[in-house]
Amino acid sequence: MSVSRLFLSVLLKRLLGLFLAVAVLPAAAQAPLEVLVVASSHVNGSPAEEYRPIIDKLKAYKPDMVFSENVSAAEMQQLPTDGYSRQMFGPRYQYVQRLSPRAKPLSDKAVAKTEKALVGFPYYHNARTDLARHYVLNYDRSGAEYQLYVLETHMKPRFGKQELAYYTTVFGSSDSLRAKKLIRPTSEYQTIYFPLVYELNHPRIYPMDCQLYDEPWSLAWQRTQKSVEALLARAKADSTLPEAATARKIAASKKAYSHFWNDINTSLDAYLAMSTPRYDALDEAFNFYGGEALYGAPGFPTEEVKAMKAQWLLRNQGMCANIVRQARAQGARRVVVAVGASHGQILRELLAQVPGVKAIRFTELP
């Protein structure tokens, strides 16, 4: 068995163990769980009022928890330092650590106490500042960004002089936080999910991403990309080759995806559209060079695309396990999962396979 196949075999066994662990939870933990998977855009540049109808629909759903497509602190610290997630978060950690070189993460007990206090009275500004810093120093991106959203959007105008001075000492200026991407004004979280969590008075937004397979995914993607580039080059050099028809189909899948957005007028329309079977099919073809419809076509790198999909499946299985495990640990009955639109369909399919779990679309909300 090759090293890559052995590695994939080990990963599959590990994921199977996670799913078995979920499936055999005690009966008390197997209460029905409904998961609203919201296929979302990572870039949301419309005026704030366009996102209010989306927030209101989600708020009326009354979720017990809201999940973000971020890696947990525990997983982040397991990842290699040269991995994508650690490299992306590294400058943010270093920025905050330089401002408070002697600060350490809070204890679990102190975090729980602070979160409980802020749910009861949200205006303990210094305590929230300390909590936000804790999340950065503990490699918890979702926790850090949420608390900074609350501080910058809702609390800063209420700061006293000393509170403002303390906050500035810990985090610097708002411009610096934006430059370090600890505040991302056009992210789906800043525009939709952080306001939702704040208005629901939840203590936190929960991370559920899985980046344990990022390296093999990147390798699989690179191999596929090289094969597709070679296919396109051959097709360009000789349009009479059978491969040229495959190249045209790949181009058509990209064009169809682009045309899908032509009739979308508002942000609510976009979020509803991203929750349709038509979008799911177009997105699969767009992300996988024409997708399963081209398996076996002349020159199409079928095996390379399948290898990509194997890593994609592992990541989404990990996400699914993270959602169910945390939801059942909290005794949640209904949860909202904010996820990049390409994950929507596969997550719904995987969640539907878990006993006691029902996955629904954004379009199913009243």
Disulfide bonds with the S-S distance in Angstrom:
none
